[in-house]
Amino acid sequence: MAKNIESEEEKKNREMVEDIATNVAKLSRQISELLNGRLKRKAILILLAASTGLPKSHIDAVLNAISDMEKDYLNR
């Protein structure tokens, strides 16, 4: 019976993918916590719009997308 031996490069790639998935999940959860925290969403949008010069509608779309990333792109 042949053993499936993972090469060093495959191991590094697998670990990198796992790290990315972990970070995506953390970021998604942290944005969700921010949006459900004490500061109202409108205040967050105003602050980020003032800081970036971007329209609030764009910021709102990005915050929604980030908070949904875990469920949209990661397997459980």
C-alpha positions in Angstrom: 0.0 0.0 0.0 1.5 3.3 -1.1 1.6 6.1 1.5 0.5 9.6 0.4 3.5 11.6 1.4 3.0 15.4 1.3 5.9 17.3 -0.1 7.3 20.3 1.7 5.9 22.7 -0.8 2.4 21.0 -0.6 2.6 21.3 3.2 3.5 25.0 3.0 0.7 25.6 0.5 -1.9 23.8 2.7 -0.7 25.7 5.8 -1.0 29.0 3.9 -4.5 28.2 2.8 -5.5 27.2 6.3 -4.0 30.5 7.6 -5.9 32.5 5.1 -9.2 30.7 5.9 -8.6 31.4 9.6 -7.9 35.0 9.0 -11.0 35.4 6.8 -13.1 33.8 9.5 -11.7 36.1 12.2 -12.1 39.3 10.0 -15.7 38.3 9.2 -16.5 37.8 12.8 -14.8 41.0 14.0 -16.7 43.1 11.4 -19.9 41.4 12.5 -19.1 42.3 16.1 -18.3 45.9 15.2 -21.6 46.2 13.3 -23.5 44.7 16.2 -21.6 46.6 18.9 -22.5 49.8 20.8 -21.8 52.2 18.0 -24.6 52.5 15.6 -24.1 51.5 12.0 -24.8 55.0 10.8 -22.0 56.4 13.0 -19.6 53.8 11.7 -20.4 54.7 8.1 -20.1 58.4 8.8 -16.7 57.9 10.5 -15.3 55.7 7.8 -16.7 58.0 5.0 -15.0 61.0 6.6 -11.7 59.1 7.0 -11.6 57.7 3.5 -13.5 60.2 1.4 -15.5 57.3 0.0 -19.3 57.3 -0.3 -21.2 55.7 2.6 -23.0 53.4 0.2 -19.6 51.9 -0.9 -18.5 51.5 2.7 -21.8 49.9 3.6 -21.4 47.4 0.8 -17.8 46.5 1.8 -18.8 46.0 5.5 -21.6 43.7 4.4 -19.4 41.7 2.1 -16.7 41.3 4.8 -19.2 40.2 7.5 -20.6 37.6 5.0 -17.2 36.3 3.8 -17.0 33.4 6.3 -20.4 31.9 5.3 -19.9 32.8 1.6 -16.4 31.4 1.0 -15.5 28.9 3.7 -16.6 25.4 4.4 -17.7 24.7 7.9 
